[in-house]
Amino acid sequence: MTKKKTDRDPLKELLWPGQSVELLKALHILTRDGAINADSRRKLKQVLHLVQLLRPSLDRLFDENESPRLADLGAGKSYLGFILYDLIFAPKGRGEVVAVETRGPLMEGAEQLARTTGFDRMRFVSGAIAQAKLDGKVDMVTALHACDTATDDAIRFALAHDAKVIALVPCCQAEVARLLDAHTRHPLHQLWRHPIQRREFASNITNVIRGLYLEAHGYKVRVTELVGFEHTMKNELILAERHQLSNAQAKGELAALLKQLPAHPALVADL
């Protein structure tokens, strides 16, 4: 007796219940026919997995706040902002998503899409992260693949706006690698002597410093893999939640680490 074949819909298995297919078409993640290519599938899987990781923090913010505010920095085409709004903010009927991006035409296109889809609690700010200022507090800050020092600008923005939750997926950390290139006589020089190892070492130490810096400012930090390396090499998620105003132990550990290094990011210049 032959088994009856069942029709599988890979896209349906990937999407959340009730997720807008029309929105994904408008974002050009899906084709007009609702199909998806391998590159778009990887991108969508990253964003949906990040939303899943952020959901517990967002649920707590909605429990604590009548109208929580999320700022997505270095937003690009606002994939993350739109999908967060579609899956979490729209069903709850409250809260605001603000996208910040330096490329004005991308913000204009995103603003038009928000009007078309009726996402009336989305705002779009054209400008660099370092210069962006929003009135009042921001409850959560996200920065997905903000390149090089833009991730540090996102951290400064989050601290300036008293964010309770910060979610960072860093990308292309080049600042410390450039600085280390000049230090050829340091006792630890072998850690960065070869260019490929210098890039990897500098990338890792930059994210270690970022995590400790956030801990020193009172955040509880979790560093984890976003998705598998088969999807992207830029897959380190730094998720921080505010628990206290400061942490003297973390600040001491950060200072001790910095003393061992000949170069460190401008983020920690205040230390």
Buried (B, 14 or more C-beta within 10 A) or exposed (E): EEEEEEEEEEBEEEBEEEBBEEBBBBBEBBEEEEEBEEEBBBBBBBBBBBBEBBEEBBEBBBEEBEEBBBBBBBBBBBBBBBBBBBBBBBEEEEBBBBBBBBBEEBBEBBBEBBEEBEBEBBBBBBBEBBEBEBEEEBBBBBBBBBBBBBBBBBBEBBBEBEBBBBBBBBBBBBBBBEBBEEEEEBEEEEBBEEEEEBBBBBBEBBBBBBBBBBBBBBBEBEBEEBBEEEBBEBBBBBBBBBEEEEBEEBBEBBEEBBEEBBBBBEBBEEE
